[in-house]
Amino acid sequence: MPTDLPIRCSCGTLRGAVRGVSPSRGNRVTCYCGDCQSFAHFLGRAGEILDPRGGTDIFQTSPARVAFTQGRERLAAMRLTPRGLLRWYADCCKSPVGNTAITRELPFVGLICLGFDAASRDAALGPVRGHVNVKAAKPDAEGRRLRASGELRSIGRFARLVLLARLRGDQKASPFFDARTAEPSVTPRVLAEEELREIVCRRDAF
């Protein structure tokens, strides 16, 4: 049954909700890509965000389901590179929010599940249904690599999610983009090459 799931940053300044969610209205995956790992290190919260293999628990859904009700002025955005995804966070306490495409015309948001209460999160979103980008996952203590699980099905669910959101016109109701100009609602910070190298070094040594 669809439910509203509260979102909050660690210090409670930024608050909101993702509305009307259920396992069938989104796609919950663990992403192991290097960029998601780098974002966690940029925030200085890799130990909280990443699992032991470097994975980030993400719920992909329509951005039109997300509404911020408090502390909207603390919402910030960054890009690891000039061509990278927009990665959103609360600048008050460096809590992750999620990632979006660089244009609102691709209506999705990958919400990082750290911002949800664990008990209500699992009941509302269901279990993780796919492990993606596992080539960048850390090996276990015995050096074994992680195998992909549900990756193709997750890609299919993601494509369907975006298509349905486009057909509904959800791109016009994204809180991450200005409704009038279609530009990001805040100017994203793009990392300098030297700063990115330092983050990658921390990521690879983690």
C-alpha positions as CSV (number, residue, x, y, z in Angstrom):
1,M,0.0,0.0,0.0
2,P,1.5,3.4,-0.9
3,T,2.7,5.5,2.0
4,D,4.5,8.8,2.6
5,L,8.0,8.4,3.9
6,P,9.7,11.2,5.8
7,I,13.1,12.5,4.7
8,R,15.4,14.3,7.1
9,C,19.1,15.3,7.3
10,S,21.1,14.2,10.3
11,C,20.7,17.5,12.2
12,G,17.0,17.8,11.3
13,T,17.3,21.2,9.5
14,L,16.3,19.8,6.1
15,R,13.0,17.9,6.2
16,G,10.5,16.6,3.7
17,A,8.9,13.5,2.4
18,V,8.7,11.2,-0.5
19,R,5.0,10.7,-1.2
20,G,2.9,7.8,-2.2
21,V,5.8,5.3,-2.4
22,S,5.7,1.5,-2.5
23,P,8.0,-1.2,-3.8
24,S,6.1,-1.0,-7.1
25,R,6.5,2.8,-7.4
26,G,10.3,2.8,-7.4
27,N,13.4,0.8,-7.8
28,R,15.6,0.0,-4.7
29,V,19.1,-1.0,-5.6
30,T,22.6,-1.0,-4.1
31,C,25.0,0.9,-6.4
32,Y,28.7,0.2,-6.2
33,C,29.9,2.6,-8.8
34,G,33.0,4.7,-8.1
35,D,31.1,8.0,-8.4
36,C,28.7,7.0,-5.7
37,Q,31.6,6.0,-3.5
38,S,33.3,9.3,-4.2
39,F,30.2,11.3,-3.3
40,A,30.2,9.6,0.1
41,H,33.8,10.6,0.6
42,F,33.1,14.1,-0.5
43,L,30.5,14.4,2.2
44,G,33.0,12.9,4.8
45,R,30.4,10.2,5.7
46,A,31.6,7.1,3.8
47,G,31.4,5.0,6.9
48,E,27.7,5.7,7.3
49,I,26.6,5.7,3.7
50,L,28.6,2.8,2.2
51,D,28.2,-0.9,3.0
52,P,31.4,-3.0,3.5
53,R,31.8,-3.5,-0.2
54,G,31.3,0.2,-1.1
55,G,27.6,0.1,-2.0
56,T,25.1,2.8,-1.6
57,D,21.5,1.9,-0.8
58,I,19.3,3.9,-3.2
59,F,15.6,4.2,-4.0
60,Q,15.0,5.4,-7.5
61,T,11.6,7.2,-8.0
62,S,10.0,10.1,-9.6
63,P,11.2,13.5,-8.4
64,A,7.6,14.7,-8.4
65,R,7.0,12.5,-5.3
66,V,9.6,14.5,-3.3
67,A,8.6,17.6,-1.3
68,F,10.8,19.6,1.1
69,T,8.8,21.2,3.9
70,Q,11.6,22.7,6.1
71,G,15.1,24.0,5.6
72,R,14.9,24.1,1.8
73,E,17.6,26.8,1.8
74,R,20.1,24.2,3.0
75,L,19.7,22.0,-0.1
76,A,23.0,22.0,-2.1
77,A,24.2,20.3,-5.2
78,M,27.6,19.2,-6.6
79,R,29.0,17.4,-9.6
80,L,32.2,15.3,-9.4
81,T,33.0,16.4,-13.0
82,P,31.5,18.9,-15.4
83,R,29.6,16.0,-17.1
84,G,28.6,14.2,-13.9
85,L,25.2,13.7,-12.3
86,L,23.8,16.3,-10.0
87,R,24.3,15.0,-6.5
88,W,22.2,16.6,-3.8
89,Y,22.9,17.0,-0.1
90,A,22.1,19.1,3.0
91,D,25.0,21.6,3.5
92,C,24.2,22.0,7.1
93,C,25.5,18.6,8.1
94,K,26.6,17.1,4.8
95,S,23.8,14.6,4.7
96,P,23.2,12.9,1.3
97,V,19.8,13.4,-0.3
98,G,20.2,11.8,-3.7
99,N,21.2,12.2,-7.4
100,T,19.4,13.4,-10.5
101,A,20.2,13.8,-14.1
102,I,21.6,17.2,-15.2
103,T,18.3,18.0,-16.9
104,R,14.8,17.8,-15.5
105,E,13.7,16.2,-18.8
106,L,15.0,12.8,-17.4
107,P,12.7,12.7,-14.4
108,F,14.2,10.5,-11.8
109,V,15.8,10.9,-8.4
110,G,17.9,8.2,-6.7
111,L,17.3,8.9,-3.0
112,I,20.0,7.7,-0.7
113,C,18.3,5.6,1.9
114,L,20.4,6.9,4.8
115,G,17.9,9.8,5.0
116,F,15.0,7.5,5.9
117,D,14.1,6.0,9.2
118,A,15.3,2.4,8.9
119,A,12.2,0.7,10.3
120,S,9.7,2.6,8.2
121,R,12.0,2.6,5.2
122,D,12.1,-1.2,4.8
123,A,8.4,-1.5,5.2
124,A,7.7,1.2,2.6
125,L,10.3,0.4,0.0
126,G,10.7,-3.3,0.3
127,P,14.1,-5.1,0.0
128,V,16.9,-4.2,-2.3
129,R,16.1,-5.8,-5.7
130,G,19.4,-5.4,-7.5
131,H,23.1,-4.9,-7.0
132,V,24.5,-2.7,-9.8
133,N,27.9,-1.5,-11.0
134,V,29.5,-4.3,-9.1
135,K,32.8,-4.1,-11.0
136,A,33.7,-1.2,-8.6
137,A,32.7,-3.1,-5.5
138,K,35.4,-3.8,-2.9
139,P,36.5,-7.5,-2.6
140,D,35.7,-9.3,0.6
141,A,38.3,-10.3,3.2
142,E,39.2,-13.3,1.1
143,G,39.6,-11.3,-2.1
144,R,36.4,-12.5,-3.7
145,R,34.6,-10.1,-6.1
146,L,30.9,-9.3,-5.8
147,R,28.7,-10.8,-8.5
148,A,25.9,-8.7,-10.1
149,S,22.4,-9.6,-8.9
150,G,19.2,-8.4,-10.6
151,E,21.1,-5.8,-12.7
152,L,19.2,-6.3,-15.9
153,R,15.9,-6.3,-14.2
154,S,16.8,-3.2,-12.3
155,I,17.7,-1.4,-15.5
156,G,14.4,-2.4,-17.0
157,R,12.5,-1.1,-13.9
158,F,14.4,2.1,-14.0
159,A,13.6,2.7,-17.7
160,R,9.9,2.0,-17.1
161,L,9.9,4.4,-14.1
162,V,11.4,7.2,-16.2
163,L,9.1,6.6,-19.1
164,L,5.9,6.7,-16.9
165,A,7.2,9.8,-15.1
166,R,7.7,11.5,-18.5
167,L,4.2,10.6,-19.7
168,R,2.7,12.0,-16.5
169,G,4.7,15.2,-16.9
170,D,6.5,14.7,-13.6
171,Q,9.6,16.6,-14.9
172,K,7.6,19.9,-14.4
173,A,7.1,19.2,-10.7
174,S,10.6,18.4,-9.6
175,P,11.8,20.2,-6.5
176,F,15.3,19.9,-7.8
177,F,14.7,22.2,-10.8
178,D,13.2,25.6,-11.1
179,A,9.7,25.4,-12.6
180,R,10.2,28.5,-14.7
181,T,13.7,28.2,-16.0
182,A,14.1,24.4,-15.9
183,E,17.6,25.0,-14.4
184,P,18.8,23.3,-11.2
185,S,17.1,24.9,-8.2
186,V,20.6,25.7,-6.8
187,T,23.8,26.3,-8.6
188,P,25.9,23.0,-8.4
189,R,29.5,23.1,-7.3
190,V,31.8,21.3,-9.7
191,L,34.9,19.8,-8.1
192,A,38.3,21.0,-9.3
193,E,40.5,18.2,-10.7
194,E,42.9,18.3,-7.7
195,E,40.0,18.0,-5.2
196,L,38.5,15.1,-7.2
197,R,41.9,13.3,-7.2
198,E,42.2,13.7,-3.4
199,I,38.7,12.2,-3.0
200,V,39.5,9.3,-5.3
201,C,42.6,8.6,-3.3
202,R,40.6,8.5,-0.1
203,R,38.0,6.3,-1.8
204,D,40.5,3.8,-3.1
205,A,42.2,3.6,0.3
206,F,39.0,3.1,2.2
